[in-house]
Amino acid sequence: MDTSRVYIDDAQLESMERGVKYKSIYEPGFRDLDVFVEQMKSYIEHGEEIRIMENLPIKMHIYDEQAVMFSMINKINPEMNLTYMVVQHSDLARTLLGTFQYYWEKAIKFEDYLEKTNNKK
């Protein structure tokens, strides 16, 4: 892996240095497998906990059990890849945190993903 490449943005790195924990489930999708593996290793090296799942029903980001951001494929305007919706509602955020935990348990660890794909890099 090219360790000079960092895939985490500065804001996330700074928050991680302050002790913010990041847990993410990633889909390999149609990305180049070597690039995907390189990205995941970079995230792990910087302290993010990750798991891998072939298909997630929706992409969401939960912040401090207070707000949720949904990332959805924009089917109306293909020129704009994603549509984002943010809802600030603690009850919804806590409910969806339970949903995240459900998928976290179903997702596989990165090491198991590497073994499954025969990628030992």
C-alpha positions as CSV (number, residue, x, y, z in Angstrom):
1,M,0.0,0.0,0.0
2,D,1.2,3.5,-0.8
3,T,1.3,5.0,2.7
4,S,1.6,8.5,1.3
5,R,-2.1,8.3,0.3
6,V,-4.5,9.4,3.0
7,Y,-8.2,9.0,2.2
8,I,-9.5,10.5,5.3
9,D,-10.2,14.3,5.1
10,D,-8.6,16.7,7.5
11,A,-11.7,17.4,9.5
12,Q,-12.1,13.7,10.3
13,L,-8.5,13.3,11.2
14,E,-8.7,16.3,13.5
15,S,-11.8,15.0,15.2
16,M,-10.2,11.5,15.6
17,E,-7.2,13.1,17.3
18,R,-9.7,14.7,19.8
19,G,-11.1,11.2,20.5
20,V,-14.1,11.0,18.2
21,K,-14.8,7.4,17.3
22,Y,-15.7,6.4,13.7
23,K,-17.4,3.1,12.8
24,S,-18.3,2.5,9.2
25,I,-19.7,-0.2,7.0
26,Y,-18.4,0.0,3.4
27,E,-19.6,-1.6,0.2
28,P,-17.0,-2.7,-2.3
29,G,-19.4,-1.9,-5.1
30,F,-17.9,-1.6,-8.6
31,R,-14.7,0.0,-7.4
32,D,-11.3,-1.3,-8.4
33,L,-10.5,-3.9,-5.7
34,D,-6.9,-2.8,-5.1
35,V,-7.9,0.8,-4.6
36,F,-10.8,-0.2,-2.3
37,V,-8.4,-2.3,-0.2
38,E,-5.9,0.5,-0.1
39,Q,-8.6,2.9,1.1
40,M,-9.8,0.6,3.8
41,K,-6.3,0.0,5.1
42,S,-5.8,3.8,5.2
43,Y,-9.0,4.2,7.3
44,I,-8.0,1.5,9.7
45,E,-4.5,2.9,10.1
46,H,-6.0,6.2,11.1
47,G,-8.2,4.6,13.7
48,E,-11.5,4.0,12.0
49,E,-13.3,0.8,12.7
50,I,-14.7,-0.7,9.6
51,R,-16.7,-3.7,8.3
52,I,-17.6,-4.7,4.8
53,M,-21.0,-5.6,3.4
54,E,-21.9,-6.4,-0.2
55,N,-25.1,-4.3,-0.2
56,L,-26.6,-1.8,2.2
57,P,-30.1,-0.6,1.7
58,I,-29.2,3.1,2.4
59,K,-26.2,5.0,3.3
60,M,-26.4,7.1,6.4
61,H,-24.2,9.0,8.8
62,I,-25.2,9.4,12.5
63,Y,-23.7,12.3,14.5
64,D,-23.7,12.3,18.3
65,E,-27.1,10.5,18.4
66,Q,-28.6,13.8,17.4
67,A,-28.6,14.0,13.6
68,V,-28.7,11.7,10.6
69,M,-27.5,12.4,7.1
70,F,-28.8,10.1,4.3
71,S,-26.8,9.7,1.1
72,M,-29.0,8.5,-1.7
73,I,-28.5,7.9,-5.4
74,N,-30.0,10.8,-7.3
75,K,-32.4,9.1,-9.8
76,I,-33.9,12.4,-11.0
77,N,-30.7,14.1,-12.1
78,P,-27.9,11.6,-13.0
79,E,-25.5,14.5,-13.4
80,M,-25.6,15.0,-9.7
81,N,-24.4,11.6,-8.3
82,L,-25.9,11.8,-4.8
83,T,-28.7,13.5,-2.9
84,Y,-28.2,14.3,0.7
85,M,-30.9,14.8,3.4
86,V,-30.1,15.7,7.0
87,V,-32.6,15.3,9.8
88,Q,-31.8,16.6,13.3
89,H,-33.9,14.5,15.6
90,S,-32.5,12.6,18.5
91,D,-35.2,9.9,18.6
92,L,-34.7,9.1,14.9
93,A,-31.0,9.1,15.3
94,R,-31.1,6.7,18.3
95,T,-33.5,4.5,16.4
96,L,-31.3,4.4,13.3
97,L,-28.3,3.7,15.5
98,G,-30.0,0.4,16.4
99,T,-30.4,-0.2,12.6
100,F,-26.7,0.5,12.1
101,Q,-25.8,-2.0,14.9
102,Y,-27.9,-4.7,13.2
103,Y,-26.0,-4.3,9.9
104,W,-22.7,-3.9,11.8
105,E,-23.2,-7.4,13.2
106,K,-24.1,-8.8,9.8
107,A,-21.1,-7.2,8.0
108,I,-17.8,-9.0,7.9
109,K,-14.5,-7.8,9.4
110,F,-12.0,-6.4,6.9
111,E,-9.5,-9.3,7.6
112,D,-12.3,-11.7,6.6
113,Y,-13.1,-9.7,3.5
114,L,-9.4,-9.9,2.4
115,E,-9.4,-13.6,3.0
116,K,-12.7,-14.0,1.1
117,T,-11.3,-12.0,-1.9
118,N,-7.9,-13.7,-1.7
119,N,-6.3,-10.2,-1.3
120,K,-3.5,-10.6,1.2
121,K,-1.8,-7.3,0.5
